[in-house]
Amino acid sequence: MELTLEKTSWIHLCIDMQRMFAEKTPWQVPWMAKVSPQIHEIVGRHASRTIFTRFVPPRRAREMPGMWRHYYEKWEMMTLDQRGPDMVDLVPTLRAMVSPARIFDKMTYSPWINGELHRALTKEGVDTIVMSGGETDVCVLAAVLGAIDHGYRVVLLKDAVCSGTDGTHDASLEVLHDRFSVQVEFMQTEQFLSKAG
């Protein structure tokens, strides 16, 4: 299927390009620096069509339900009380593009859980989601699968997603390419920008 991008139908969903993943923390994703130029180029040209997600930890582990509580007992040093709320923010160069870019906060890997993002995109007539950010094998994967479930056309920018480990990054892209080829299209950033204008 040839990609066409009508100005009224697509948004760029940029996943979790935050200080706590870019800076020296237990969750640092060193590879994030390699995809940043592509993401900056997209947002620089299409800030009004960009939504940044932010993964927001709780203040303390006991505030979370079920297995999330155990998760944050393991990663207590990443709770807001321990790490500080400033680390949740976008990296400064992307934060400067808000607004017209928007921010959507989430406390789970997927941005679709509470329905708010889907309602907003439906109201705006969005049918195509162009995806970038990190991590490919966690929050990006959850966002892609949720978008598929909601019926969106997904364009995944292969050179604008990153992970902490090459093996699971590659495996995630392979699964999405092989098993979801009807619903997920893969592009390079330059190719996307040439079509998006």
C-alpha positions, 0 to 999 in steps of 0.5 A: 500500500502506497503511503499518502499523508493527508494533512488532516489525517496523521499525527506523530506520536513520539514515545518517552523521550525523557530526561530519565532515559537520556541521562545517567540513571538506571533506566538510561538508554544510550542509543537515544542520542542516535535517534534524537536528530531524526526526531528533532527533524520531524518535530521541527517541521511538524510540531503541531502534529506531534504528541509526546508521551511521558512515562510517569512513575509514582511518588512511591511504590505503595501507590501502585496496584498489583504487580506495578507495586512490585515493579517499583519496589525493585526500581524504587530509585526511579520513583518521583520521591527518589529521583525527583519530578524534573526527571520525568520531563522531556529532554530540554530540546524537545521540551522547547517545542511544546507548544505547539507540540503536546504532551500526554502523560501515562503511568503504564507502558501503553498510552491507550489504557485510559482511553483519553488519547484515543478519544482525542485522536478520534475527535481530531479525525486522525487515522494514521499514527507515525511512531518514534521514540523509545524503547522499541521493545517496551513502550513503543511496542505497547503503543504500536499494538494498542494503535493496531487494536484501535484500527489506526494505520501505523507508520514506524520510523525504523531510524527514529526508535531505540532500545537499551538492547540491540537484540530485543530491538531487532526482535521487536521490529522483526515481529512487527514486520512479519506478523503485522505487515498489513497494519504496520508500515516501516519507513526511514525518517527521510522517506517519511518527511519527503511524503509529509512535506 
